[in-house]
Amino acid sequence: MRIGFVTQWFPPEPGTVVPSAIAEGLHDAGHQVEVLTGFPNYPTGRLIDGYRVRPYLREVTPSGIPVHRAPLWPNHDSRAVARMANYLSFAAGASAVARTRVPRPDVWLVYSSPATAVLPVIRLLRRHRAPYFVLVQDLWPDSVTGSGFVGGVPGKVVEGALARFCDATYRHAGGIGVISPGMRHVLVERGVPDRIIHDTPNWISDDHLLPDITSTAALRRELGLPLGRLWMYVGNLGELQGLDTLVEGFARRPAAQLILVGDGVARPRLEALAAGLGARNVRFAGSVPTSDVGRWVAASDVQVVSLQDTPLLRVTMPSKVQGSLAASRPVLVHAAGDAASVVTDARCGWASTPGDAVALEAAIEAGLRLGQQELVAMGGRARERFLEHYSPQVGPQRLARALLTTL
């Protein structure tokens, strides 16, 4: 198939492991993939060094995938108007680039986060129009109204408008992919026909997550990490991650070391919180290149997934889950719903609902008591789960079968 892959986020932006894996996986499976994306500015809202916004930029990935970059207004702050302007500016810029620069595909695959990423493919002229498949990463309007961006009367107006927009895009889609079981239930309840919904959990490449490490102790010294049992969170330090209660929980367990690797709008507040609690066992490492993430993960004993507890986030499956499983590391899921179920069902970690301080401290204590042999065995079960459900050998073929139903 000729696949036009629309995603607002793509490497070299941090946190774009999933869209990168989708493009590379379909390409490796023999499909012709053309990526339509923006200029990299996630998660800080500042353009990555070496880039400036221009009307169009064409790149090619090392594997040979054409990448078409469309203009947008760089922004990723917490103001609703500014964030929406960022989303809509990409939709406008990508619409123009799709019409003039991207060859007409057999099917458009839309990475639906944000949901406005579908706008370029539904605004195309007839000669470029093709069936489109929406790969739902975040449920809208829940992602907007549930994040605290807007509230009160304006929030209700925005919620109604976004709900009508999403209903229309789903109604005209050739197919819809969901990344967790809970998403299917929500969409069916909202009137989406079950027959066009496909289970398409994200997969990720594990190449960067299995580095050749001879000594964990030496690696920790090199990275400036402490000795002892080490928990590590790698990802966006945002509001939806619910990291405040995680920091507070580790502050009460000084024998457990927590490292937060990444950046985001919540980082200054989290650093102030840790300092105020005197939590010397909680440290912040800042962002690291994707190519180095595997070495950081390899230096940890336990990986951490954290999300606030909301109806929306209970049906979310962050890519951090797959990454932790792939790296053969036990997982502490500081979240509820589908993400927690994956880990507990596979017996490869612990789960605690955000806000339940007793459960979180019990999970940390269980990790402290676990012997090294048991830790390795738990990591092995995590790896098995990854290979069965979330590996590059499984995911691309599953998604390609779903895309074929739109033709």
C-alpha positions in Angstrom: 0.0 0.0 0.0 0.9 3.6 -0.5 0.3 5.1 3.0 0.2 8.8 3.8 1.0 9.0 7.5 -0.2 12.2 9.2 1.3 13.0 12.6 1.9 16.3 14.3 4.8 14.8 16.3 7.8 13.0 14.8 11.5 12.6 15.4 13.8 14.3 16.4 11.2 15.4 19.0 11.5 13.5 22.3 8.7 11.2 23.1 7.9 10.3 19.5 8.9 6.6 19.7 5.4 5.4 18.7 4.9 7.5 15.5 8.4 6.6 14.5 7.8 2.9 15.1 4.6 3.1 13.1 6.3 4.7 10.1 9.3 2.4 10.3 7.3 -0.7 10.9 5.0 -0.3 7.9 8.0 0.7 5.8 9.9 -2.4 6.8 6.8 -4.5 6.0 7.0 -3.4 2.4 4.6 -0.5 2.3 5.4 2.9 0.8 5.1 5.4 3.6 5.2 9.2 3.3 5.2 11.1 6.6 3.4 14.5 6.9 4.4 16.3 10.1 5.3 19.6 11.6 8.5 21.3 12.7 9.8 19.7 15.9 9.0 21.7 19.0 7.6 19.2 21.5 7.5 19.2 24.6 8.9 22.6 25.3 7.2 24.6 22.5 10.7 25.7 21.3 12.0 24.6 18.0 14.8 22.0 18.2 18.2 23.3 17.3 18.9 23.3 13.6 15.3 24.0 12.6 13.3 27.1 11.7 9.7 27.3 10.6 9.5 27.7 6.8 6.7 27.0 4.3 8.0 23.5 3.6 10.9 21.2 4.3 11.5 17.7 2.9 13.7 15.2 4.8 14.4 11.5 4.4 14.9 9.2 7.4 18.0 6.9 7.5 15.7 4.1 6.4 14.5 6.0 3.3 11.1 7.3 4.4 10.2 10.7 3.0 9.2 13.2 5.7 7.3 16.3 4.6 7.4 19.1 7.3 4.6 21.7 7.3 4.6 25.1 9.0 3.1 25.5 12.4 3.2 27.9 15.3 5.5 26.3 18.0 3.8 26.2 21.4 3.2 23.7 24.2 2.2 25.8 27.2 -0.8 25.3 29.4 -3.0 28.0 27.9 -5.9 26.5 26.0 -6.0 29.2 23.4 -2.2 29.0 22.7 -2.3 25.2 22.5 -5.3 25.1 20.2 -3.5 27.7 18.0 -0.6 25.3 17.7 -2.9 22.4 16.7 -4.8 24.4 14.2 -1.7 26.0 12.7 -0.4 22.5 12.0 -3.7 21.5 10.4 -3.6 24.6 8.1 0.0 24.1 7.2 -0.3 20.4 6.7 -3.4 20.9 4.5 -1.4 23.0 2.1 1.6 20.7 2.0 -0.6 17.6 1.6 -2.2 19.2 -1.5 1.1 20.3 -3.2 3.9 18.1 -1.9 2.6 14.6 -0.8 1.8 12.0 -3.5 -1.8 10.8 -3.3 -1.8 7.6 -1.2 -4.0 4.6 -1.2 -5.0 5.4 2.4 -4.3 8.2 4.9 -3.3 7.0 8.3 -3.9 9.7 10.9 -2.1 9.6 14.3 -4.9 11.1 16.2 -3.2 13.1 18.9 -4.3 15.8 18.7 -7.7 14.9 17.0 -7.2 18.0 14.8 -4.5 16.1 12.9 -7.3 14.6 10.7 -8.2 18.1 9.3 -5.6 18.0 6.5 -7.0 14.8 5.0 -10.6 15.8 5.1 -9.9 19.2 3.5 -8.0 17.8 0.5 -9.1 18.5 -3.0 -10.7 15.5 -4.7 -7.6 14.5 -6.7 -5.7 13.9 -3.4 -8.6 12.5 -1.4 -8.3 8.9 -0.3 -9.9 6.8 2.5 -8.6 7.7 5.9 -8.0 5.5 9.0 -7.9 7.2 12.4 -5.5 5.8 14.9 -6.9 7.1 18.2 -4.2 7.8 20.7 -6.2 10.2 22.9 -10.0 10.5 23.2 -11.3 13.9 22.4 -13.0 16.0 23.7 -12.1 14.3 26.9 -8.4 15.1 26.5 -9.1 18.8 26.3 -11.9 19.2 28.9 -10.4 16.7 31.3 -7.0 18.3 31.3 -8.2 21.5 32.9 -7.4 23.7 29.9 -11.0 25.1 29.8 -13.8 25.0 32.3 -17.2 26.5 33.2 -19.4 27.7 30.4 -16.6 28.0 27.9 -15.6 24.5 28.6 -19.1 23.2 27.9 -19.1 25.1 24.6 -15.7 23.7 23.6 -16.7 20.2 24.7 -19.9 20.3 22.5 -18.0 21.6 19.5 -15.2 19.1 19.7 -17.7 16.2 20.3 -19.5 17.1 17.1 -16.2 17.4 15.2 -14.9 14.0 16.4 -18.3 12.3 15.7 -18.1 13.6 12.1 -14.5 12.5 11.6 -15.3 9.0 13.0 -18.5 8.8 10.8 -16.6 9.4 7.6 -13.5 7.3 8.5 -12.8 4.1 6.6 -11.6 2.6 9.9 -10.7 3.4 13.5 -7.8 1.9 15.5 -7.8 1.9 19.3 -4.8 1.3 21.5 -6.6 -0.1 24.5 -9.7 -2.3 25.2 -11.3 0.5 27.1 -11.3 2.9 24.1 -13.4 0.5 22.1 -16.1 0.5 24.8 -16.1 4.3 25.0 -16.4 4.8 21.2 -19.2 2.2 20.9 -21.1 3.9 23.7 -20.7 7.2 21.7 -22.3 5.6 18.6 -19.3 4.5 16.6 -20.1 1.2 14.8 -18.2 -1.6 16.4 -17.5 -3.2 13.0 -15.2 -0.3 11.9 -13.2 -0.4 15.2 -9.9 -2.4 15.2 -7.7 -3.3 18.1 -4.3 -1.8 17.1 -2.2 -1.4 20.3 1.0 0.5 19.7 4.2 -1.3 19.2 7.7 0.1 19.5 11.1 -0.9 18.3 13.3 -2.3 21.0 16.6 -1.6 19.3 17.5 1.3 21.5 16.2 -0.4 24.7 18.6 -3.3 24.8 22.1 -1.8 24.8 25.2 -3.9 25.3 25.9 -3.2 29.0 28.5 -5.2 30.9 28.2 -3.6 34.2 25.2 -1.7 35.6 27.3 -0.3 38.4 29.7 1.2 35.9 26.9 2.6 33.8 25.4 4.3 36.8 28.7 5.9 37.7 28.9 7.1 34.1 25.4 8.6 34.2 25.8 10.0 37.7 23.1 7.8 39.1 23.0 6.6 42.7 23.5 3.0 43.9 20.7 1.0 45.6 17.3 0.1 44.2 16.5 2.6 41.5 13.1 3.5 40.0 13.1 5.5 36.9 10.4 7.6 35.1 11.2 8.5 31.5 8.9 10.8 29.6 7.0 14.1 29.6 6.8 15.9 33.0 3.3 17.3 32.4 0.2 17.9 34.4 -1.6 14.7 33.2 1.2 12.5 34.4 0.2 13.0 38.1 3.8 13.0 39.2 3.2 15.1 42.3 1.9 12.2 44.4 4.6 10.0 43.0 7.3 12.4 44.3 5.5 12.6 47.6 5.4 8.8 47.9 9.1 8.4 47.3 9.9 11.2 49.7 8.3 9.0 52.4 10.6 6.1 51.4 14.1 7.5 51.4 15.7 4.1 50.8 14.1 4.0 47.3 15.8 6.1 44.6 13.6 7.9 42.0 15.0 9.5 38.9 12.8 11.5 36.6 14.2 11.7 33.1 12.6 14.2 30.8 11.2 17.8 30.7 7.8 19.5 30.6 5.7 22.3 32.0 5.4 20.6 35.4 9.2 20.2 36.0 9.8 23.5 37.9 6.9 22.8 40.3 8.0 19.1 40.8 11.6 20.2 41.6 10.3 22.7 44.1 8.1 20.0 45.7 11.0 17.6 46.0 13.2 20.3 47.5 10.5 21.4 50.0 10.0 17.8 51.1 13.7 17.3 51.6 13.5 14.3 49.2 17.2 13.8 48.4 16.3 10.4 46.9 14.3 12.2 44.1 16.4 13.6 41.3 15.7 15.2 37.9 17.9 14.3 34.9 16.4 16.5 32.2 15.8 15.4 28.6 18.1 12.9 27.0 18.4 12.0 23.3 16.2 9.0 22.2 19.4 7.2 21.2 20.6 7.3 24.9 17.3 6.3 26.5 18.1 2.6 26.4 21.3 3.2 28.5 19.4 5.1 31.1 16.6 2.5 31.3 19.3 -0.3 31.5 20.7 1.5 34.6 17.4 1.2 36.4 15.9 -1.6 38.4 12.2 -0.6 38.0 10.5 1.5 35.3 7.6 3.8 36.3 4.4 4.7 34.4 2.4 7.5 35.9 -1.0 9.1 35.0 -3.7 10.9 36.8 -6.8 8.9 37.6 -9.6 10.1 35.3 -12.1 8.3 33.2 -10.1 9.3 30.1 -6.8 8.1 31.4 -8.1 4.8 32.5 -8.5 3.9 28.8 -5.1 5.3 27.8 -2.1 3.1 27.0 1.0 5.3 27.2 4.0 4.1 25.1 5.9 4.0 28.3 4.2 0.7 29.1 5.5 -1.0 26.0 9.0 0.6 26.4 9.3 -0.8 30.0 8.1 -4.2 28.9 10.6 -4.3 26.0 13.5 -3.4 28.2 12.9 -6.4 30.5 12.2 -4.2 33.5 9.5 -4.6 36.2 7.0 -1.8 36.1 5.5 0.3 38.8 2.2 1.6 37.3 1.1 4.7 39.2 -2.2 4.7 37.3 -5.5 2.9 37.0 -7.3 1.1 34.2 -5.9 -0.6 31.1 -2.2 0.3 31.7 -2.4 -1.2 35.2 -4.1 -4.3 34.0 -1.4 -5.0 31.4 1.2 -5.1 34.1 -0.7 -6.9 36.8 -2.1 -9.5 34.4 1.4 -10.3 33.2 2.7 -10.4 36.8 5.5 -8.1 35.8 5.1 -5.3 38.3 2.9 -3.4 40.7 0.0 -0.9 40.4 -1.3 1.8 42.6 -4.1 4.2 42.0 -3.0 7.9 42.1 -4.0 9.4 45.3 -3.8 6.2 47.2 -0.7 6.9 49.3 -1.0 3.6 51.2 -1.0 1.5 48.0 1.9 3.5 46.5 4.1 3.1 49.5 3.2 -0.6 49.7 4.2 -1.0 46.0 7.5 0.8 46.7 8.2 -1.3 49.7 7.5 -4.5 47.7 10.1 -3.4 45.2 12.6 -2.7 47.9 12.1 -6.2 49.4 12.3 -8.1 46.1 15.5 -10.1 45.7 17.6 -9.7 42.6 16.6 -13.1 41.2 12.9 -12.3 41.6 13.5 -8.9 40.0 15.1 -10.5 36.9 12.3 -13.1 36.7 9.7 -10.3 36.7 11.6 -8.5 34.0 11.6 -11.7 31.9 7.8 -11.9 32.2 7.6 -8.2 31.0 9.7 -9.1 28.0 7.5 -12.0 27.1 4.4 -9.8 27.2 6.1 -7.3 24.9 7.1 -10.0 22.3 3.6 -11.4 22.2 1.6 -8.2 21.9 3.7 -5.0 21.3 6.8 -6.0 19.2 7.7 -4.9 15.7 7.2 -8.4 14.5 3.5 -8.3 15.5 2.3 -4.7 15.4 2.9 -3.6 11.7 1.1 -6.6 10.3 -1.8 -6.1 12.6 -2.2 -2.4 11.6 -1.7 -3.2 7.9 -4.6 -5.7 8.0 -6.8 -3.0 9.5 -5.8 -0.5 6.9 -6.6 -2.9 4.1 -10.2 -2.9 5.2 -10.6 0.7 4.1 -9.7 0.1 0.5 
